[in-house]
Amino acid sequence: MSRAKISIYVDEVVWQEFKAYVMGKHGKLHGVLGEEVTKALEDCLSRVAAPKSAEAQLYRILRAIIELNKVVDDILEVRE
Protein backbone atom coordinates (compact mmCIF):
# COMPACT_ATOMS: atom_id res chain seq x y z
CA MET A 1 0.00 0.00 0.00
CA SER A 2 1.41 3.37 -0.93
CA ARG A 3 1.02 6.29 1.44
CA ALA A 4 0.27 9.96 0.74
CA LYS A 5 1.57 12.85 2.82
CA ILE A 6 -1.31 15.24 3.52
CA SER A 7 -1.75 18.52 5.32
CA ILE A 8 -5.25 19.53 6.35
CA TYR A 9 -7.06 21.66 8.91
CA VAL A 10 -9.59 19.96 11.17
CA ASP A 11 -11.58 21.04 14.20
CA GLU A 12 -9.15 21.24 17.14
CA VAL A 13 -11.48 19.52 19.62
CA VAL A 14 -12.23 16.66 17.24
CA TRP A 15 -8.50 16.22 16.53
CA GLN A 16 -7.65 16.13 20.24
CA GLU A 17 -10.42 13.58 20.87
CA PHE A 18 -9.18 11.43 17.98
CA LYS A 19 -5.60 11.52 19.24
CA ALA A 20 -6.81 10.61 22.75
CA TYR A 21 -8.68 7.65 21.26
CA VAL A 22 -5.55 6.48 19.40
CA MET A 23 -3.39 6.94 22.51
CA GLY A 24 -5.86 4.93 24.56
CA LYS A 25 -5.97 2.16 21.99
CA HIS A 26 -2.23 1.91 21.26
CA GLY A 27 -0.51 3.68 24.14
CA LYS A 28 1.35 5.83 21.61
CA LEU A 29 0.78 8.06 18.59
CA HIS A 30 4.01 7.64 16.64
CA GLY A 31 3.67 4.96 13.99
CA VAL A 32 -0.05 4.38 14.48
CA LEU A 33 -1.73 7.75 14.06
CA GLY A 34 -1.65 7.59 10.25
CA GLU A 35 -3.00 4.03 10.29
CA GLU A 36 -5.90 5.10 12.48
CA VAL A 37 -6.68 8.12 10.29
CA THR A 38 -6.71 5.77 7.28
CA LYS A 39 -9.05 3.36 9.07
CA ALA A 40 -11.37 6.20 10.06
CA LEU A 41 -11.52 7.46 6.47
CA GLU A 42 -12.14 3.94 5.15
CA ASP A 43 -14.89 3.41 7.73
CA CYS A 44 -16.53 6.68 6.75
CA LEU A 45 -16.35 5.83 3.04
CA SER A 46 -17.74 2.35 3.58
CA ARG A 47 -20.79 3.89 5.26
CA VAL A 48 -21.52 6.61 2.70
CA ALA A 49 -20.22 5.21 -0.58
CA ALA A 50 -20.98 1.76 -1.96
CA PRO A 51 -17.93 -0.13 -3.21
CA LYS A 52 -17.42 0.70 -6.86
CA SER A 53 -15.90 -2.61 -7.85
CA ALA A 54 -15.14 -6.14 -6.78
CA GLU A 55 -11.54 -4.99 -6.36
CA ALA A 56 -12.62 -2.38 -3.79
CA GLN A 57 -14.62 -5.02 -1.91
CA LEU A 58 -11.65 -7.39 -1.93
CA TYR A 59 -9.38 -4.63 -0.66
CA ARG A 60 -11.71 -3.98 2.29
CA ILE A 61 -11.91 -7.70 3.09
CA LEU A 62 -8.13 -8.03 2.98
CA ARG A 63 -7.74 -5.00 5.27
CA ALA A 64 -10.17 -6.60 7.73
CA ILE A 65 -8.20 -9.86 7.64
CA ILE A 66 -4.96 -7.99 8.29
CA GLU A 67 -6.53 -6.21 11.26
CA LEU A 68 -7.92 -9.49 12.58
CA ASN A 69 -4.45 -11.05 12.30
CA LYS A 70 -3.02 -8.16 14.33
CA VAL A 71 -5.60 -8.74 17.05
CA VAL A 72 -4.84 -12.48 17.11
CA ASP A 73 -1.10 -11.75 17.32
CA ASP A 74 -1.73 -9.36 20.23
CA ILE A 75 -3.80 -11.99 22.03
CA LEU A 76 -1.15 -14.65 21.51
CA GLU A 77 1.55 -12.26 22.69
CA VAL A 78 -0.36 -11.58 25.91
CA ARG A 79 -0.80 -15.31 26.53
CA GLU A 80 2.96 -15.95 26.39
N, C-alpha and C positions, 0 to 999 in steps of 0.2 A: 504494500500500500504506500503510495507516495503521500507526502505531507505538504501542506501549503502554509506559508507564514502569512498571518493576517494581522491587521491592526484595526480595531473597531472601538467605538464608544458604546458602553452599555450603562444602564442605571446602576449607580454606585451601590445602593442597598441590595439589589438583586445579585450583583457581582460578589459582594461580601458574603451573602447567604450561600451562593454557589460554592465559593472557596471554602466556607465553613463545612459544607456538606462533604466536599472532596477530602478535606483534612480529617473529618470524622470517619470517613470510609477507609482512607488509606494511611492516615497518620502522617501524611506529608503532601506537599503540592508538587515539588520538583519531580518531573518524569511521569506524572499521572494527570496533571491538570488538563493538558491537551487531549489526552485520551477521553477524559470525562466530558469535555466540551464536545468532542466528536460524537460521543454516545448520546449526549443530550440533543444535538442537532439531528442525529439519525432518528431518535425517538420521536422528536417533533415531526419530522418529515413522514415517518411511517404512519402517524396519526392523521395528517392533513393531506397527504398526497399518496394515491395508490401507486404501487410499483409499476413502472412503465414497461418492464420486460421481465422475462424469466431470469435473465442475468442479474437484474436488481434483486429479485426474490432470492436467488441463490446466494448472492453476496450477503444479504441480511441473515440467512440461515447459517452461513459459514461464520459470520461474526458472532452469532449467538452460541455456536459450538465452541468457538475460541474462548468466549467468556465463561462458558460452562466448564471448560477444561481448566481455566484459571481457578475457578471456585473449587473444583475437585483437587487440584494441586495444593491449594491453601488448606483444605480440610486434611489431606494426607500429611502435610507438613506439620500441622498442629498435633496430629496423632502420634508422630514420631517422638 
